[in-house]
Amino acid sequence: MDELRALIARHARPDETTAIDGVLLSVTAEAGEPRASTTGTVFALIAQGSKRLALGERTFDYGPGQYLVASVDLPITGHYTEAPALGFGLVLRPSVIAQLLLDGAAAGPPPAGLGVADAPPELLDAVVRMVRLLDHPADQAVLAPMLEREILWRLINGPLGAGVRQIGMTDSSLTHIGRAVRAITSEPARSFRVEELARTCGMSVSAFHRGFQAVTALSPIQFQKQLRLRQARLLLLSGADDVATVAFRVGYDSASQFSREYRREFGLPPGRDAARLRAVAA
């Protein structure tokens, strides 16, 4: 791990991108407060420090030598609990995963959208060799795709492999649920009927409910509510609109209901929470 830490510290950029497409490196100097964000579809390995993510009622803690797989882009709250922290990420691309799968592989039930596991030596070795390529630009075009495939192969055959496999299967249950997740995420203020979402996914309502809960740890209504509240928090932080206007913009018909749910989610009424966040940012 010492070599990986040194490589990450040397090559990490403020925006986390690198010269290798899909490879991400991060350096975080201090532990901070939980912040709302989305996961992306990614493999994330911690080389130093510890991180905590919350998805619905589920909490995921992982530290050095452990990795997380997010097989669907999900709204989470997360922060580093120990810092300084160093991390490696690889965007999980369906087309590359599909090339590694045997034709006719069984899809199975939808796996959880997030999971944490210990990284075996073989996976760590492949990650180190990928990051080493940043010191050898002339080798990247040929070797980076090979190492991406090796890392994906290790993930597919690891304890979180079910989620990675289904990313590459166009007709998998995870892919169908991901379609509904994207629909809600793209228009959180819109009122969706569960029957409509299930039909979009080509699933019965009962199967859709079970699958959505398995992947996101939330019901469709809870999932949309979290998206709306996170969007509202960003709007309030900007200070452009008052609480009632923000509530309407994110899809609430009742400002009082919005305030109750906001306080339940973030611990303070909307106005006071926004003022606190602006004071911290100042």
C-alpha positions in Angstrom: 0.0 0.0 0.0 2.9 2.4 0.5 3.7 2.5 -3.2 0.0 3.2 -4.0 -0.2 6.0 -1.4 2.9 7.6 -2.9 1.6 7.4 -6.4 -1.8 8.8 -5.5 -0.2 11.7 -3.6 2.0 12.5 -6.5 -0.6 12.4 -9.3 -3.8 13.5 -7.7 -5.4 16.6 -9.2 -8.0 18.9 -7.6 -10.8 17.6 -9.9 -9.7 14.0 -9.3 -9.2 13.2 -13.0 -6.0 11.7 -14.4 -4.4 11.3 -17.8 -6.0 7.9 -18.1 -9.7 8.0 -19.0 -11.9 6.7 -16.3 -9.2 6.5 -13.6 -9.7 8.9 -10.6 -7.4 9.8 -7.8 -8.3 11.8 -4.7 -6.5 13.4 -1.8 -8.5 14.8 1.2 -6.6 16.7 3.8 -9.2 16.8 6.6 -12.2 14.9 7.8 -15.4 16.9 7.4 -19.1 17.1 7.8 -21.4 14.7 5.9 -22.3 16.0 2.5 -25.0 15.0 0.0 -23.8 13.8 -3.4 -24.3 11.0 -5.9 -22.1 7.9 -6.2 -21.7 7.5 -10.0 -21.1 4.0 -11.3 -17.7 3.4 -9.8 -15.2 1.1 -8.1 -13.6 3.1 -5.3 -10.6 1.9 -3.2 -9.2 3.6 -0.1 -5.4 3.6 0.3 -5.4 5.8 3.4 -8.0 7.2 5.8 -11.6 6.0 6.3 -14.9 7.0 4.8 -18.6 6.6 5.7 -21.5 6.7 3.3 -25.2 6.6 4.1 -27.9 5.3 1.7 -31.3 5.4 3.2 -31.0 3.6 6.5 -27.9 1.7 5.5 -24.4 2.9 6.5 -21.2 1.8 4.7 -17.8 2.2 6.4 -14.6 1.4 4.6 -10.9 2.1 5.2 -7.4 1.2 3.9 -7.4 -1.9 1.6 -11.2 -1.9 1.3 -13.3 -1.0 -1.7 -16.8 0.1 -2.6 -18.7 -0.8 -5.7 -21.6 1.5 -6.8 -23.4 -0.3 -9.5 -26.1 2.4 -9.9 -25.8 6.2 -9.6 -27.4 6.8 -6.2 -27.9 9.8 -3.9 -25.8 9.4 -0.8 -24.5 11.3 2.2 -20.8 10.8 2.8 -17.7 12.0 4.5 -14.2 11.0 5.5 -14.0 10.0 9.1 -10.2 9.7 9.2 -7.9 12.0 7.2 -5.6 12.7 5.4 -7.2 10.3 3.0 -6.0 8.9 -0.4 -8.3 7.1 -2.8 -8.4 5.4 -6.2 -11.5 5.2 -8.4 -12.4 3.5 -11.7 -15.5 4.4 -13.6 -17.4 1.1 -14.4 -18.2 1.1 -18.1 -20.9 -1.3 -19.2 -19.3 -1.9 -22.6 -16.0 -3.1 -21.2 -17.8 -5.3 -18.6 -20.0 -6.8 -21.3 -16.9 -7.9 -23.2 -15.7 -9.9 -20.2 -19.0 -11.8 -19.7 -19.9 -15.0 -21.2 -22.9 -15.0 -23.6 -26.1 -16.0 -22.0 -24.9 -15.4 -18.4 -27.8 -15.5 -16.0 -29.0 -12.1 -14.8 -30.5 -13.2 -11.4 -32.2 -10.9 -8.9 -31.1 -7.3 -8.6 -28.1 -6.9 -6.2 -27.7 -4.0 -3.8 -26.6 -0.8 -5.5 -23.7 -0.3 -3.0 -21.4 -2.7 -1.3 -18.1 -2.8 0.5 -15.4 -5.6 0.6 -11.8 -6.2 1.4 -9.5 -5.9 -1.6 -7.4 -9.1 -2.2 -3.7 -8.8 -3.1 -4.4 -9.5 -6.8 -6.8 -6.6 -7.1 -4.4 -4.2 -5.2 -1.6 -5.2 -7.5 -3.6 -4.4 -10.6 -4.6 -1.0 -9.1 -1.0 -0.2 -8.4 0.1 -1.1 -11.9 -2.7 1.1 -13.3 -1.6 4.1 -11.3 2.1 3.4 -12.2 1.2 4.1 -15.8 0.8 7.8 -14.9 4.6 7.8 -14.7 4.8 6.3 -18.2 2.6 8.2 -20.7 3.8 6.3 -23.7 2.5 3.0 -22.3 -1.0 4.2 -21.4 -2.8 3.7 -24.7 -1.8 0.0 -24.9 -1.6 -1.0 -21.2 -4.4 1.0 -19.6 -7.2 -0.9 -21.4 -5.6 -4.2 -20.4 -5.4 -3.2 -16.8 -8.9 -1.9 -16.8 -10.1 -5.4 -17.9 -7.9 -7.1 -15.3 -9.4 -4.9 -12.5 -12.9 -5.5 -13.7 -12.2 -9.3 -13.9 -11.0 -9.3 -10.3 -14.2 -7.4 -9.3 -16.5 -9.7 -11.3 -15.0 -12.7 -9.5 -15.0 -11.0 -6.1 -17.7 -10.8 -3.4 -19.4 -7.8 -5.1 -19.2 -9.4 -8.5 -23.0 -9.7 -8.9 -23.5 -6.0 -9.2 -20.6 -5.5 -11.5 -21.8 -8.3 -13.8 -25.2 -6.8 -14.1 -23.8 -3.4 -15.2 -22.7 -5.1 -18.4 -25.9 -7.0 -19.1 -28.4 -5.0 -21.1 -31.3 -7.0 -20.0 -30.4 -7.4 -16.3 -32.8 -6.5 -13.5 -30.2 -4.0 -12.3 -30.2 -2.3 -15.7 -34.0 -2.1 -15.6 -34.0 -0.6 -12.1 -31.3 1.8 -13.2 -33.6 3.1 -15.9 -36.1 4.1 -13.2 -33.4 5.6 -11.0 -32.3 7.8 -13.9 -35.9 8.8 -14.7 -36.5 10.0 -11.1 -33.1 11.6 -10.8 -33.5 13.6 -14.0 -36.8 15.1 -13.0 -37.1 14.9 -9.2 -39.9 17.5 -9.1 -42.1 15.5 -11.4 -44.8 13.3 -9.8 -44.3 9.7 -10.9 -46.7 6.8 -10.5 -45.2 3.6 -9.5 -47.2 1.8 -12.2 -45.6 4.0 -14.8 -42.1 3.4 -13.5 -42.7 -0.4 -13.4 -44.0 -0.3 -17.0 -41.0 1.6 -18.1 -38.8 -1.1 -16.6 -40.9 -3.9 -18.1 -41.6 -5.3 -14.6 -44.7 -6.0 -12.6 -45.4 -3.5 -9.8 -44.6 -6.0 -7.0 -41.3 -7.1 -8.7 -40.4 -3.4 -9.4 -41.0 -2.5 -5.7 -38.8 -5.4 -4.5 -36.1 -4.7 -7.0 -36.0 -0.9 -6.4 -35.8 -1.5 -2.6 -33.0 -4.1 -3.1 -30.9 -1.8 -5.3 -31.4 1.6 -3.6 -32.4 0.6 0.0 -35.4 3.0 -0.4 -38.9 2.8 -1.8 -39.4 4.9 -5.0 -41.2 7.6 -3.0 -38.4 7.7 -0.3 -35.8 7.9 -3.1 -37.5 10.8 -4.8 -38.0 12.6 -1.4 -34.3 12.4 -0.7 -33.5 13.8 -4.1 -35.9 16.7 -3.6 -34.6 17.6 -0.2 -30.9 17.5 -1.4 -31.9 19.7 -4.4 -33.7 22.1 -2.1 -30.7 22.4 0.2 -28.5 23.5 -2.7 -31.2 26.1 -3.8 -31.5 27.4 -0.2 -27.7 27.7 0.1 -27.6 29.9 -3.0 -30.1 32.3 -1.3 -31.9 33.1 -4.5 -35.4 32.0 -3.3 -37.3 31.9 0.0 -38.4 28.6 1.6 -41.9 28.4 0.1 -40.6 29.1 -3.4 -37.9 26.4 -3.1 -40.4 23.9 -1.8 -42.6 24.5 -4.9 -39.6 24.3 -7.2 -38.5 20.8 -6.0 -42.1 19.4 -6.2 -43.8 20.1 -2.9 -47.4 21.4 -2.8 -47.1 22.2 0.9 -44.4 24.4 2.4 -45.2 23.2 5.9 -44.8 19.5 4.8 -41.5 20.5 3.1 -40.3 22.1 6.3 -41.2 19.1 8.4 -39.5 16.6 6.1 -36.4 18.9 5.7 -36.0 19.2 9.4 -36.3 15.4 9.8 -33.6 14.9 7.1 -31.1 17.6 8.1 -31.8 18.3 11.8 -32.8 22.0 11.3 -35.6 24.0 9.7 -34.8 25.0 6.1 -34.0 28.7 6.8 -31.8 28.0 9.8 -29.9 25.2 8.0 -29.2 27.4 5.0 -28.0 30.2 7.2 -25.7 27.8 9.0 -24.2 26.4 5.8 -23.6 29.9 4.3 -21.8 30.9 7.5 -19.6 27.8 7.4 -18.8 28.5 3.7 -18.0 32.2 4.3 
